[in-house]
Amino acid sequence: MNAALLLAGALSAAALEVRVEPSSARPGDVLAVYVEDEGPLERLSLEVAGRPVPLFPVAPGRWRALHGLTAEAAPGMVSVRA
């Protein structure tokens, strides 16, 4: 299962760097999502496979999230949107 990155959202002239690990996941794995921004954000939200996932600030401009893939997840691409 591959993690496809779709970058979108309400940004105020800020650039995002989004990294998902592992880059090739299997059903039952946990995805770790790392987001870094270069400017002030009006808001930041995350969706994995169309479901909202909470992001937690870990430092100024750095956010983290964890998302578990169900064991019944079908093989294929999973979209990650920040």
C-alpha positions in Angstrom: 0.0 0.0 0.0 1.5 3.3 -1.0 0.9 6.7 0.6 0.0 9.3 -2.0 0.5 12.9 -0.9 -2.1 15.5 -1.9 -1.2 18.9 -0.6 -4.0 21.4 -0.2 -5.6 23.5 2.4 -6.0 27.1 3.7 -2.5 28.5 3.6 -1.5 32.1 4.0 1.6 32.2 1.8 3.1 29.3 3.7 4.8 26.3 2.2 4.3 22.8 3.7 6.6 19.9 3.8 4.7 16.6 4.4 6.4 13.3 5.0 4.6 10.0 5.6 6.4 6.9 7.0 6.5 4.2 6.1 6.3 5.3 2.4 5.1 1.8 1.6 2.6 0.5 4.2 0.6 -2.6 4.7 -2.9 -3.2 6.2 -2.5 -3.0 10.0 0.5 -0.6 9.8 0.6 2.8 11.6 1.3 5.8 9.4 3.4 8.6 11.0 2.7 11.9 9.3 5.2 14.8 9.8 4.2 18.3 8.7 6.5 21.4 8.7 5.4 24.8 7.7 7.5 27.8 6.6 5.0 30.5 7.6 2.1 31.2 9.8 -0.9 29.1 9.0 -4.5 30.2 9.3 -5.5 26.6 10.0 -4.0 23.1 9.5 -6.0 20.0 9.1 -5.1 16.5 8.0 -7.1 13.7 6.2 -6.0 10.2 5.6 -8.1 8.1 3.3 -10.8 10.8 3.6 -11.0 10.7 7.4 -10.0 13.5 9.6 -6.9 12.9 11.7 -5.8 15.1 14.6 -2.4 16.9 14.2 -0.4 17.8 17.3 2.1 20.7 17.4 5.5 19.5 18.6 7.5 22.7 18.0 6.9 26.0 16.3 6.1 25.1 12.7 6.2 21.3 13.3 3.2 19.0 13.6 2.8 15.3 14.0 0.0 12.7 13.6 -0.4 9.0 13.8 -3.0 7.0 11.9 -3.5 3.2 12.0 -4.6 1.4 8.8 -7.2 -1.2 9.5 -6.2 -4.8 9.0 -9.1 -5.1 6.5 -7.8 -2.2 4.4 -7.7 -3.0 0.7 -4.3 -2.8 -0.9 -3.7 0.3 -3.0 -3.0 4.0 -2.7 -4.0 5.9 0.5 -4.4 9.7 0.1 -2.9 12.0 2.7 -4.1 15.6 2.6 -2.8 18.4 4.7 
